[in-house]
Amino acid sequence: MKFKKLLSLVIVGVMTVSMLSACGSSSGNAEDGSAASGTSSESAADDSNTEGTEADTGAGEEDLSQQEPYTVKIMMLDDGETDIVEEVAAAASEITQAKFNTTIELVRVGWGSWAEQVTLALTSGEKLDLFPAFAINSSLATLVSSGEVLPMTDYLKNGCGKETYAMVDEEDWICTSYDGEIYGIPMNKGKQNVYGAACNKDIADELGIDLDAVKTLDDFGEVLGKVKEAYPNMYPLATSQALRVMIPSDTLGDDRTCVLGALVDATSGSTTVENLYASDEYREFVEKMYDWAQKGYIMPDALSNTETAQNMIRAGSAFADFYTGPAPDTEARLSRECGVTIKDIEFFEHYKTTGETAPCWSIAGNSENPERAMQVLNEMYTNQELANIFIYGIEGKTFEFVDKANKVINYPDGVDATNAGYAFDHWAWPNMCMSYVWEGYPVDVYEQYVTFNAGGVLSPAYGFTFDNSSVLNEVTACSNVVSKYAEALNTGSVDPNGSSGSLEQFIQELEDNGIDKIVAEKQRQLDEWLAANS
Amino acid sequence: MVKRKRGTFLKVVKRFWPLYLMTLPGLVYLFINNYMPMFGLTLAFKQYNARKGILGSDFIGLKNFEFLFKTKDAWIITRNTVVYNLVFIILGTVFAITVAILLNEVRSAFARKIYQTVTLIPFIVSIVVVSYLANAFLSADTGFINKGILEPLGKEGISWYTTPGPWPVILVLVNLWKNFGYNSIIYYATLVGISIEYYEAAVVDGATRWQRIRYVTLPGLKATIITLTLMSIGKIFYSDFGLFYQVPMNSGPLFDVTNTIDTYVFRGLLQNNNIGMSAAAGFYQSIVGFVLVITANAIVKKISPENALY
């Protein structure tokens, strides 16, 4: 009897404790929620006049501000300090409250833990509505097959996403589609594959080198030679991350650091999938890199170097860096980051692949109300005021206008990238072209983007997404082989024809681990896709 | 028989109920933290789909485990994991005990405190920092070994991060350096507990200092050694990810000697993010560890029953 009594006592105790803790968290939320809605209802009252004109653009449809209250949780890449992020969310909520009766919850996650945090949120069932499906180590195909993103075709074609649907290029939608359903809105960013190098123009000028004349890797090698001669202590080619493979290939959805089956020359129109690492182009490239490393163009410790290229160029310990970043504003951005004048050179024609277009904003599988999420996403894409609150934060705090007429902005006095507390990655938000122009960038930069994105060769596999689920074992094994050899070969750290870590061994091990099976599967899916889409 | 046992159990509970009450929060915590998540183990046998949830996902049998054995590297990663861990256990124990005994022989309490703190510091240092400390020695361009030792001697510098040969030694040294302080403190704590009377008796019998260590100290440590070793054996299929991934700076040419089960799984799944497969790898590691602990414990029980864990 006594034991039973004791048991019930203990159970009561445990339950009280757990209830208390549950109350703690929920009351906390309620407080946040009421505080947020409090400020926003006040401001909604203030704003109703000013908002009125703004809201006209989307008017003519049913009034969405009378919907049930809902909170849209957005997860976004790159750092932000908690108090500033909360302020941004509150400012954004003002707009969405007035229009949709929706509150915004914003979470920003630094690059270092982004992939982990998003994957955790997607797989754990935690509340999440919107996120950029980008840099999270799994392709859209994987996200779709595991139910981590929701289809949005209906909203885009007939619902609250119509405006966005009209604004995105028709051909780009196939890159975020899977089995006839659209799963994401492609970020409106640079969509070209550009293979080139960013060079320190000051040094080039000083040595009388004409960078405009550099058209090929060999020309570039000569330039590096001249720099090395003038500055013997410098390793002219920075190797911050894995040195990029300068071959204009379509990786068919793979990350450039680990390509298991690719169209080796995407600009040629060929649709034969090959093992990139067994191609002549790759052999030629790694032999060149080894040669450069022997001549001292690349640092001997490239494999273990963790200094960024920007820092190395700034410090004068490097002259140039390979890059695959597409954009009309790369020179302006890199010049700012490196503290010297940067001049771009390009080695190949621009071309478009699924990989550059597919980064998109998606509705998470856990979203409780995808339609409400879509309303906000559409607003983020089309409403300049909202887009800029998200992208740049709070006026006067994280940015201020330098030239209001042209919408040119810069940091306020005493604020810079290190203490702004809110990182700007305008390209990673849904619609970069809605954002203000940073001082120093061309005022018409977004028009330049439109021209830039319109040009270029279309890879024959443009729109194709590979589903690797039937060859997962091979992919896992081959990924390991690639990380074993590729970086060492790409940085010229080992001799491709030498005895240890040679290219022959690399190819042999890939074949032993079933790369042929992956290539064949890719080819099969691609052929099927081509047949269905021609 | 069973009934009587139950009866006594209830009687015991009745008698010591305050003690049971005190263990309750711990048991509840253990249940919530260590037992409830075990349902997640079913993920190893499923094709995980976030929308269907853990229980609703499709059952696919042992398919998630295939990737661990299908690769040609299966032998290398298993060998690396087990052999490194064996070396760590053996050398680590010997080294830690030696340091503990030395600490015990230090007379000045002040000096002993200093030594204790100093040996513990490497254990607190983050492995990422350790990897840069190692880099300061090993960097081909600016490293101490190349610039400070080899080149002044007229020898050519070695590109350490592309030469696999010395890495087994480097990794063992780094691991010893990092962990000996912590383990030696555990042994030292046991040493302090050995009654001083044994030593006095030994001195009276004319035992030398060495004999005192051999016949009093070591037998006194036996139980602790067995417990700690058994616990490390349970983890023999796990590797210290930081040590094998950060310290060699993830350098490809070293993989033959630095790739372990954990780093292999990490690198392989970085590309396809498959939760089922990573769950399978973890499941496999724990099952093997579990079997090894049971076996080792059974052996200990045979040899000296009073020292077995259970």
Interface residues (C-beta under 8 A of the other chain):
Chain A: K2 F3 L6 V10 V14 T119 L122 T123 G125 I136 N137 S138 T142 S145 S146 G147 E148 D254 D255 C258 M299 P300 D301 L303 S304 T306 G365 N366 N468 L472 N473 E474 V475 T476 A477 S479 N480 S483 K484 Y485 A486 E487 A488 S493 V494 S500 G501 E509 D512 N513 G514
Chain B: L10 V13 K14 W17 L21 L24 V28 Y48 N49 A50 R51 K52 G53 E66 F67 K70 T71 K72 D73 N135 S139 A140 D141 S159 Y161 T162 P164 M249 N250 S251 G252 P253 F255 N259 Y264 R267 G268 L269 L270 Q271 N272 N273 N274 I275 M277
